[in-house]
Amino acid sequence: MTTIHKPRRKPCPHCGSLDTSRIVWGLYVPNPGTPLPDHVVLGGCCVEPGWPERQCNDCGRRYDYRDPIAVEDDEP
């Protein structure tokens, strides 16, 4: 018997929360009547290499596990 394991969410590098969402970059055209899944956040229509891939739903910070130091931060 084959067992399939779902990947575990990694904690936010800032607050440690496991309540995180994947950021989807690019132009999003929704299907009428189809809501966006709870674990997905729209990042915007412009796409640049190296932009964050995750967002913490508790502290609101965006980050990338490939480079956790490069964080989109609204604080000065």
C-alpha positions as CSV (number, residue, x, y, z in Angstrom):
1,M,0.0,0.0,0.0
2,T,1.3,3.5,-0.9
3,T,1.0,6.3,1.5
4,I,0.8,9.9,0.3
5,H,1.9,12.6,2.7
6,K,0.9,16.1,2.3
7,P,3.7,18.6,2.8
8,R,3.6,20.3,6.2
9,R,3.4,24.1,6.4
10,K,6.6,25.6,7.7
11,P,6.2,28.2,10.4
12,C,6.5,32.0,9.7
13,P,10.1,33.0,10.3
14,H,8.9,36.1,12.2
15,C,6.2,35.0,14.6
16,G,6.2,31.2,14.3
17,S,2.6,30.9,13.2
18,L,1.6,27.9,11.0
19,D,-1.4,29.9,9.6
20,T,0.2,30.9,6.3
21,S,-1.0,31.4,2.8
22,R,0.6,31.0,-0.6
23,I,1.0,34.2,-2.6
24,V,-0.2,34.0,-6.3
25,W,1.5,36.6,-8.5
26,G,0.2,37.6,-11.9
27,L,-3.1,38.7,-13.4
28,Y,-5.9,36.8,-11.8
29,V,-9.2,36.4,-13.6
30,P,-11.7,34.7,-11.3
31,N,-14.5,32.4,-12.5
32,P,-17.8,34.0,-11.6
33,G,-19.1,32.4,-8.4
34,T,-15.9,30.6,-7.5
35,P,-14.2,32.0,-4.4
36,L,-10.5,32.1,-3.9
37,P,-9.3,29.3,-1.6
38,D,-8.6,30.3,2.0
39,H,-4.9,29.4,1.8
40,V,-4.2,31.6,-1.2
41,V,-3.5,35.4,-1.3
42,L,-3.3,37.5,-4.4
43,G,0.1,39.3,-4.7
44,G,-0.6,41.6,-7.6
45,C,-0.4,41.5,-11.4
46,C,3.2,42.6,-11.7
47,V,5.7,39.8,-11.3
48,E,9.4,40.1,-10.5
49,P,11.9,37.4,-9.7
50,G,12.6,36.9,-6.0
51,W,9.3,38.2,-4.7
52,P,7.9,36.4,-1.6
53,E,6.0,33.2,-1.9
54,R,4.2,33.0,1.5
55,Q,2.2,35.4,3.7
56,C,1.6,34.9,7.4
57,N,-2.1,35.3,8.2
58,D,-1.3,36.3,11.8
59,C,1.5,39.0,11.5
60,G,0.8,39.9,7.9
61,R,4.4,39.7,6.8
62,R,5.4,38.2,3.4
63,Y,8.5,36.0,3.1
64,D,10.2,33.5,1.0
65,Y,11.8,30.3,2.3
66,R,14.5,30.4,-0.3
67,D,15.7,33.7,1.2
68,P,13.9,34.3,4.6
69,I,15.9,37.5,5.3
70,A,14.5,39.3,2.2
71,V,11.1,40.1,3.6
72,E,8.5,42.6,2.4
73,D,8.0,44.7,5.5
74,D,5.8,47.8,6.0
75,E,7.7,48.8,9.1
76,P,10.6,51.4,8.7
